[in-house]
């Protein structure tokens, strides 16, 4: 899980960095480019191996007394119509490198890449933050928590979580607060092998914050280490 979260964070930061680099490239391009009007002369269909395809606009404009043709990004449905007037940005020294000045051409790719990167970074960063928070709580409980005996109720195969097609096991136990008489259900951290045959006891040690019993740590140190 640690490497899984790190991988998500690295991929997310990489995509965000890529989106930032594309934005910076476009900003530099636009700052030195000339602006002119062009006409969409055709919509070129590019088929996909999975069926369907996209339409790329062909644009014609004049620069330095010459007629220049450029192509835009493919979309489906097409983002432009034949005969439509569009704004073109082009570098004076190389008009053939011109670009259509539109939201879909300039920003859509950046937003998609950055959005995916933000999701990946949030997942990875959130998992790392949660692990660090759990480690901090466990360290506090090791010093200040009260060790209680909680009755073992179940060995749960937690299919709500999957990593590389595998799900973890968790030990479920419950304990009744001696003063409030409230019953608390405790769940162990994820165990990545079936611990059933190693749990030869009726109760488990649990470190509990008596001021807030929802802060706890189920002691599974009696289990063998996973190879």
C-alpha positions, 0 to 999 in steps of 0.5 A, a space after each residue: 500500500 505504501 508503494 501504491 500510494 507513492 506511485 499514485 502521488 508520483 504519477 499525479 505530480 508528473 501529470 500536473 508538471 506536464 500540464 504546467 509545462 504545456 501551459 508555459 509553452 503555450 504562454 511563451 508561444 502566444 506572447 511572441 506570436 502574430 494573430 490573424 484570421 483563418 478559415 476552416 476549409 475541411 474536417 479530416 476524419 481520423 478513424 480509430 481501431 476501436 471504431 469511430 474516430 475524430 475530426 481535425 479541422 484544416 485551416 487556411 490563412 495568409 501570412 507574408 503574402 503566402 497561403 498557409 495550411 495548418 491542422 487542429 486537434 481531433 475531436 468528436 463531435 467536431 469543434 468547428 464547422 467548414 467555412 467557419 472563421 477562426 483566429 490563428 496564432 503563428 510565429 512570424 519566422 515559421 507560419 507553418 507552426 501556427 495554431 488555432 486560438 480557441 479553448 479546445 486547442 489551447 486549454 482542453 488538453 491542459 485541463 484534462 491532464 491537470 485534472 487527472 494529475 490532481 485526482 492521482 495526486 490527491 489519492 496518493 497524497 491522501 493515502 500517505 497522509 492517512 498512513 502518517 496520521 495513523 502512525 502518529 496516533 499509534 505512537 501516542 496510544 503506545 504511551 498514553 493508551 489503555 490496554 484492554 481485552 476485546 472479544 474477537 468476533 470475526 476474521 473479515 475478508 475485506 473485499 471493499 479494498 483491492 490492490 492488484 486484485 487482492 483484498 486484505 483480512 481484518 480482525 474484528 473485535 468488540 469491547 464494552 466501556 466499563 463506565 458508559 457501558 457503550 459497546 465499541 467495535 474495533 477493526 485491525 489494520 489490513 492483513 495481507 494473508 489469511 490470519 485465521 489459523 494463527 488466531 488461537 485466542 478469544 480476545 485481542 489486546 487493544 490500545 484505547 484512548 479512554 477520552 475518545 475510544 474511537 482512537 484505538 489500535 488493535 495489537 496484531 503483533 502476535 501474528 507472524 510476519 508476511 514473507 
